[in-house]
């Protein structure tokens, strides 16, 4: 069974890569957690991690130096 969520990580030059495609919500959350805690994310080699749904809507966003920036009610959490 496939899901509708994807996880992407972004780099300082603006490029990005999908690290998970079409996974369940649970798998996407766990992947986002792992990628935001990675050495690359902690040192700025990864500048952003997002989770999108099947409609390409952003459901979660983390940014280097800021923590969780979306959804708004989660701001300030890491």
N, C-alpha and C positions, 0 to 999 in steps of 0.2 A: 504494500500500500504506500502511496506517495502522499505527501502533504502539500501545502500551498505556500510554505514560507521559505525564504532564502536569506542567507547571511553573507555580507560582503565586508571586506576590510579595504581601507583606503590608505594610500601612501603619500609622502610629502610632495611628490611630483604631480599629484592629482590622479594618478592611475589607481586602479582597484582590481580586486579579484573576488569572485564568489568562492567562498570556502564551504558553503553548503547550498544546495539547490533542491527545491521542492521536497522539503522535509516537514515533519510535524512541528507544531508549536513548541512542544517540549524539547525536541532535538535542536530547534533554532535557539531557544533560550540557553540551553547548555553550551552550544557552540559560541554564542555571543559572550557568555560568561568567560569561557576559556580564552577567546581571542582578546578580550579586554584586559585579561590578566597576564597575557603573554609578555615575554621579554621585549618583543618589538613594540607592543603597546605601551609598556612602562618606560621605554627609552625614546619614544617619538618616531620610531621607524614605521609604526602604524599610527595614522592620525585620526581615523574614524572607523567605527564598526557600526553597521546598520542591520536591522532585520526588516525585510519587506514581505508583504503578503502577495497573493496571486494577482491582485490588482495593481501591483507595484506601489502600494502605499507604504510609507515608512511607519513601522510599529514601534521601533526602538532605535535610539541613536546614542552612541557614546563618542566623546571627542577627547583626544589627548589634552591633558592639562585642565579639562573642565569636568570630566566624569560624564554621567548620564545627562544628556541635554534634551531628550525626548523619550517618553511623554513628559510634558511640563510638570506634572505632579511628582515626578521622580528626580527632578533637578537637584543637584548637590549630592546625590548618592553615587557611590562607585560600584 
